[in-house]
Amino acid sequence: MAMKIRLARGGSKKRPHYAIVASDSRMPRDGRFLEKLGTYNPLLAKDDERRVVMDAERVQHWLAKGAQPTDRVARFLESAGLKAKTERNNPKAAVPGKKATELAAKKAARNAAPADAE
């Protein structure tokens, strides 16, 4: 059974509240889970200690059993010191899309044309 430590959404529309849960990866996001490990409230300030609350001992237990945290939960674990910090690399994040590249090329061509006429 592939285990995940992930977020399960609760709360009403536009007022999210998440539970940090250990669940089978085949279960739906808000579906059945094995254990609730903590909570995450994104509406609180980033420096508020109640924003992310989790039971470190139980998280370590599930990590030892082979549970894989999702990206967001892994960041929570890194900030809590429960997991080693991993290097993230997304080199295409700053590259403009196809349409923006075309517009930039047109603009450069338009600006270069008057200089050639002189």
Phi, psi and omega in degrees: 000123179279120183258144177230145168252114187215180180263138173243125186280140174224190180085173183265183181301129180065012177226067187290149174212130186243147171255136174271118187231156170257123183214166173289137184294343180277348180282153178296161183307312182259016184273209185295139176223164183272321182204141175271123185257344181172193180223158176221124180241098184291349181281343179280160179297152184297334181267003178284130182289344179273357180298312176235116178235125178213155179274101186299323181297316180288326176297315178299321179301312182288326176295322178294330178279357176102010179291137180258124177283150174287172183302313182295316180292324178299322177294321176298317181294322178296317181290334178274352179082017181268349183217146178293143181289133180254149178283129178250137181221117177229079187293339182271000183295325184265357181279127180292156181286181184297315183293317179295324178295317178297316179298320179294322178294318178298318181294319179295321179294320180295319180286331181280334183298313180297329180290327179287330183289333183284000000 
